[in-house]
Each structure stands twice: as structure tokens, then as C-alpha cells.
Amino acid sequence: MKVSHELPLSLLQHAYEWNDYDYCLPHLLDQSQQYKLFFTKAKKDKRFIIMDNGLFEGVIHTTEDLLSKIELLQPNIFIVPDAWNDSLTTLKNAKHWMINYGKSLKELGVELMAVCQGNDMGELITTYQTLIDLGYKHIAFNHSSIAYQELGYEDPLKNQMYGRMEFIRRLVEKGTIRDTYYHHLLGCSLPQEFMAYGDWKFIKSVDTSNPILVGAEGNRYQENGLTYKPKDKLEHYFEKDLSGQKEDIIFNINKFKSFIK
């Protein structure tokens, strides 16, 4: 499983060392020239790049803006716009992007990826199958679907962790999962979740800033992971100097790698 941790500017020079590939947040291309230059160089260096659509960061891009950024970087994968817990809107967007841009972007070397969204496990499974029917061969599983709360743990983070695992398990059990396709894990609630995916080779990559954010707080992963999730997102630390927290961050990055083995 390839791993990428979104990094603040003060640590961006370590990206090639710490990350297997680079995960681009498109709104930051406008916010920081340093960030933009990093990704244009990563493209020239033939780094594998996945470009996000901005949903988790709460950024709404126009289609024209996203297309211009895709043309600029020509990432290996672009995650088409989705909607939280909304299968119908997500599928509508996925169909629109596949029909209108799928072929032309593929000619640029860009594959489209869609995210499974839904209000319950049944909707998530149906969304997955519909994305396959629409022609998607790159599919992402988000970490915080409302459907995961069906599991009933008192701790919502545990629901999110075990919920995604259960969703994927059901796809496998039903024979729905396409094990030759590319599957991506979007973010994480608790890092110990990734101990569970060693036998599922169809999961090709994950992105999460969790090791960075925990280290930025001056904390380290425990042997069995964490019981909490940092409240701040990468944006909070994006322009801050985290050199003083570097040792904690490196410790967490290495521990995370041990979880996915």
C-alpha cells in the first residue's frame, strides 16, 4: 500500500523521503507559490500524484478551476467531486465527469477516481457497484461516512474505523469488489485501522495527515495506535514552522508504516 502524508510548507522538503507518492490539495496551489512549485517539480520528477477535489477541506471549486489545475499538473489520478453521505449527488457528479472529461483526461494520462458515499451500508455498496457500471476503475473509501455509525460503538471514532473495515469486508464477502481495480483509502480516524488491510492487496494507497497532526501537537503514537483524533486540520499548520516537532512527526510516520505492513 502506497502512503502519502499531506505536509505543511516547513516540512515539504521531506516529501520524497517520507511519502511514496504526493497528494495534492488543489486550493493550496493558489494559496502558496512554494506548494505550487513543489508539485510542478514532482510532476517533472515523474512522481505519482493524486489530486483531491477539496471536499474534506470545505473548499468548493468550480469545474473550470479544477480542470485548469488538472491541466497544470496532469496528476496520475484526480478524485472527482463528491458529496458527504449523498449517493445520488456523488453518482451524478461521477457520471458527468466520466462522460464529459473521462476520455480527454485519460489521453493526458489522468485517471478519474470516484468516492463511495451513502447514508447506510446498503447505499455504500450500491454506490460502489454503480461506479463500476459507470466505468470507474479507481474508487476511494472515505473514513467518516455516517453509514459507519451503524456499528453502534459509543465512540464515533471507533465506528468510523471499524465501519470502513466492515464496508470493505461486505464488498469482499458479496464478491462485489473488483480486486484488479485501484482502491484508495481517504484519510483516517484512528491509525491502528491500517493494521487490518495487509491481506487486501486491492487497496493500493492511502493518504492521511494524521501522523503529522499528532506530532505537531507534540504527541506520539502508542504501540496500538490512538484513542483520539486531532481537531485541527493541515490548514492550521500549513504556514507554521514545525521543525521543533520534527522528531515526534518522524516517529509517527515510521509507526504508521509499521501498521500497514
Number of C-alpha atoms within 10 A of each C-alpha: 19 16 20 23 22 22 25 21 17 14 18 16 12 10 17 13 9 18 17 18 22 25 23 23 18 20 18 15 17 10 10 14 10 12 20 18 12 18 20 15 13 19 18 10 9 12 16 15 22 23 24 22 21 20 14 16 13 8 12 14 15 9 13 9 13 21 15 11 17 19 13 13 19 22 28 20 21 23 19 22 24 23 17 18 20 17 22 15 16 23 23 12 17 25 21 13 19 21 13 10 13 18 15 12 22 14 9 13 13 22 21 26 25 29 28 26 30 25 17 17 21 13 18 24 20 17 22 27 17 16 22 18 11 14 14 21 17 21 22 20 23 19 21 22 22 18 21 26 22 13 14 11 13 9 11 17 20 19 24 26 21 20 24 22 18 16 19 19 14 16 17 14 10 10 10 15 19 16 13 11 14 17 24 21 21 17 19 22 22 19 24 21 19 21 16 13 16 12 9 13 12 16 22 15 18 23 20 20 17 24 24 30 25 22 23 24 14 15 16 21 21 11 9 12 18 14 14 13 14 14 8 12 14 17 12 11 17 18 13 13 14 20 11 11 16 16 15 19 25 16 16 24 24 13 20 20 15 12 19 18 12
